[in-house]
Amino acid sequence: MQIHYEALHRSALEAGISAEEWDWFVQGTSFKEIPRGTALIRAGESVHHAYFCTKGCFRLYYTLPDGKDFNVAFTLEQDYATSYAAMVSGAESSYTIEALEDSTVIAIPYDALLHFMEASHHWEHFVRKAVERLYIRKEERERELLCLSALERYEAFLQKYPGLEKRIPQYHIAAYIGISPVSLSRLLR
């Protein structure tokens, strides 16, 4: 089980978190296996955990009124997946997070995270770095959607998620860059 915590442990050490504080963290979290096709979080659900992906791939998507899915992000190994706004505000998630592969995550209860941050400024630093990364990713995504052509959005996808195009169906990539699968096929020719 400790192998699943390695990347988080490295980040914790960089933030100055002691061995005792780290053990406290591990005891307050849990390890979960998420089968392919399973929702980690569903739109309309309350969110009480942040998840750290140790293996696999997730898509974060909105279902539009016409029934089409619009992928807003992917979470791969060594990254977080959650509806941060819903978790912090106590609101329901506005999007779904689904495993695209058999995946494993570390489930971090939000209440425990708040407790860790109140107990140690090292934990505040640790969480701040994770939130900053999520915010930067969100801002980059908004810029891509507003300012880039479909081809440029595809190229940005390839840069942001190297190798992912080999792991997921093309229709998920099309839903991410905001075009139909047919248009993506045309674009790639």
Helices and strands as residue ranges (DSSP letters): G 2-5, H 6-14, H 19-28, E 30-34, E 39-41, E 49-55, E 57-63, E 69-76, E 79-81, H 84-89, E 96-99, E 103-109, H 110-119, H 121-147, H 150-160, G 164-166, H 170-177, H 181-188
